[in-house]
Structure formats: structure tokens, C-alpha cells
Amino acid sequence: MSTRLQQIDFALRGEFITLDALLKATGLAGSGGAAKALIASGRVQVDGQDELRKTAKLRAGQVVAVQGARVRVLSEASPASESPERQQSPP
């Protein structure tokens, strides 16, 4: 019996986010304390490696795995989005 892995894409709003803040922001942990306990338990991996640092800095391109979920950290700017400056104004 296979279980389906939940895929989550998380867009950064700055240069990095700490691991505990990411778990809380994605809803994988109900609170900051729960996120820290989850990390301390050894059940969180970053880029395939166990991560025990609660405030490890995550940057775009990294992947976090925990509790049947996989979170891809993405840069804030999306190539598919078009900025308002590029939209054409009526003649």
C-alpha cells in the first residue's frame, strides 16, 4: 500500500526562511514550539539529509521533507508572472 506524498511549493519573501518558521508557515507544525520539537525529534530532512538545527537558513532551491510532505522552497519572483510595468496601456 503506497501513501501519497503531499507536495508544497513555498515562495520566499526574502533571501531565506528558518526551518522552524517554514514548518509553521506551511502548516506542517501548529506552532513554533511544535516545529522546534519536530526538528529536534530528527524527523525533518533538508535536501535528503537529517537536519537538527531549528533555525537552519533555507534558500530557494532547497527541499524539506517531513511527515509525508515535501516542501520546495522557491524564489519570490516567478518567471510566469508579468510585472505591471510590462503590461500595455491602451493607445
Protein Blocks (a to p, Z undefined) as FASTA:
>chain_A
ZZdddddddddfbfbdcfklmmmmnopafbfklmmmmmmnopaceehiacfbfklccdeh
iacdeehiacddddfbdfkbccfklpccdZZ
